[in-house]
Amino acid sequence: MQYKIPLGRLCVLSILSVLLLSCATTNSGWLERYSSNDLANPPPAFNSNYSMRIPDRITTNESVVVVDPRVHVWGAYSANGDLEKAGIASAGSDYCRDLGRRCHTRVGTFRVFSLGGPGCISHIFPIPRGGAPMPYCMYFNTGQALHGVPDYEVGEGNFSHGCVRLRVIDAEWLRYNFVHIGTKVIIQPY
């Protein structure tokens, strides 16, 4: 007797195989970004606990949101430097086809200057009319903001036109529990 695997289960098994193989790879470049103290517990290539990819503490005297485009995470640090919450983040892409150029999120230190709610939208994208949803937007650099997107639009890569994409639930938490006008945002190098 021959056993046949239903097509749906075969697809699920194939996807799981690809995910498991991708989990076995490492993030190149993370090693030089962390001090020797952090090397005792290096961040994994893939882990649902994104706080494992960034330091538990930083030196700061104010609340700060740090975004690391290399390992695709954000972290919210309290004024005493403790990591309060972290999550997955997608920064600006190496190339935006509709713009015909690189569209990286600007690297540096910024301050949040504008806050929006669940109905926040882009006035630029999609080109030419705008209107893309950006729930819980927190603008920090001209047209660049931290904002929510559906989970399938944020992941292990940089996909945006320059904004920092977060899961909607994370953007909502940041917007109402952590970020205010003047909160420091640090975008680390790619």
N, C-alpha and C positions, 0 to 999 in steps of 0.2 A: 504494500500500500504506500502510495506517495503522498507526502504532506505538502499542501500548497499554502503559502503565506498570502493572506489577503493583501491587495495592493496598498491599502491604507496603512497597514502595519509595516509593510516593506518600506514605505516612504518615511515613517517615523523612525524605523531602525536605521535607515540611511542618514537621516538628519542627526540622530544621536551619535552615529559613528564619526561624522564630520566634526561635531562639537567636541567629542572626546579627543580626537586628534588635535584639534586647535588648542585644547586645554594643555596639551603636552608641550607646546612651544613656549618660549620665554619672551618677555618684552625686552628687546634690546635697548640699551641706553639707560635703564633705570639704575644700574649699579653705580655709575658715576654721579648720580643725583643725590645719593644718600650718604650720611656719615658712617664711620665704622661702627658706631653704636647701633645703627639700623640694620647692619648686615647680619646680626644674629638672627633676625626674623625677616628675611627678604620677602618682598611682596610676591605672591604667586602670579602666574601668567593669566589665570582667570579665577575669580573668586567672587561669589555673590556679596561678600563683605568687602566693599570697595575701600574701606578705611585701612585695609591691610596694605594698600599701595602707596600710602602717604604717611608721614610721621604722625605719631600720636600727640606730639607737642611741638610747638614752634616758639621762638622768642618774639613776643609782641606785647604791647601794652594797651591794645584796643582790639575789638572784634574785627575779624578779617575772614574773607572768603578767598581761598586759594584754589586756582584751577590749573591742573597739570595736563596739557594737551598730549604729552608723550604717553601717559598711562591712562588717559581718558577718565579722570576723576576730578571731583571737587571736594573740598573740605571746609567746614565752618569751624573756626577757632575762636574761643572765648578770649576776653581781654587778658586772662592769665596764661594763654597759650595752649590750653587743652582742646583737643579735638572734640567737638560737640556732636557732629554728624558729618557723614560723607556719603557720596554716591557717584554714580556713573555720569560722565559729561562728554559731549561731543563739541569740539571747538570748530573754528573755521577750516575749511577744506584746502588742500594743496592746489586745487584747480576747480573753478566754477565755470562750467560750460557756458551758461547764459551770460556771464560777465566776460568770458574769454581771458581770465587771469586767475592768479592765486588770490584767495580770499581768507587768509589766516586771521584769526583773532589777534588784535594788537597785543604784543607782549609788554608788560610793565605793571606799574602800580596806579590804580585809579580810585575814584570815589563814586559811589552811587549818587546820581543826581535826579533820578525820576523813578517813580514806582507805579505799577499798574496792577489791575485786578485780573479776574478770570477772563474778561473780555478784551484784553490787550491784543492788538493786531499790528502787523508790519505795514508801514505806509509805503514801502518800496517793493517788497517781494510778495507774490511773484511779479516779475517785471511784465508789463509796464504799470499795472494798476494797484499793486499792493493787496493787502487783505489777508495775508497768511496769519493764522492764529498764533499768538505768543503769550499764552496765559501766564499771569503773575510775572510780567516783565519787570526787570530791575536794570535800568540803563546805567552804564558805567563809563562808556567811551563813545561820544557822538551817537552813531546809530547802532552801536553794539550793546547787547544786553544779556543778562542771564535770564532765561525763560523756559517755561515748560513746553514739552512736545509729547505726543503719544509715545509710549514705550518703544514701538518699532522704529521711531525716528532718532533714537539715541542709542549708541552702542560702542563697540570696540573700534572706534575710528573717529576721524574728524570729518563731518559731513555738512556743516552749515556755511552760510554766506559770511560768517564773521561773528555771529552771536554764539553764546555758549548754551547749548541745548541740554536741558535736564529733564528727568522724568517729571511729569506734572505734579505728582505728590511731593517731590523734593522741592520744586520751585515754590509751591504753595507754602511748605514749611519755612523755607528761607524767607519768603516775602512777609509772612505774618509773625514769625517767631525769632527772626535773627537780623535781617537786613532792614536798615532805615536810611533815610537820606544822609549821606556822608560816610556810610560803611565802606571800609577799604576793601578793594578787590585786587588781587594779585594774579596776573596771568603769567605763568612760568613759560620759559622758552620751549619751542617745539623740539 
